[in-house]
């Protein structure tokens, strides 16, 4: 699964949906974020407050 250049604007409701794919016992997902401005902010919310979240 590869996605390139999705855009989320602050004045729009933004979300992404993907088709399901088989998940093994352990799956690694890598995300890269690039704000539109040098002082951009990324908010991250995890389900659990653990190091692996």
Protein Blocks (a to p, Z undefined) as FASTA:
>chain_A
ZZehiacdfkbccddddddddddfbdcdddddddfbfkbccddddfbdcfkZZ
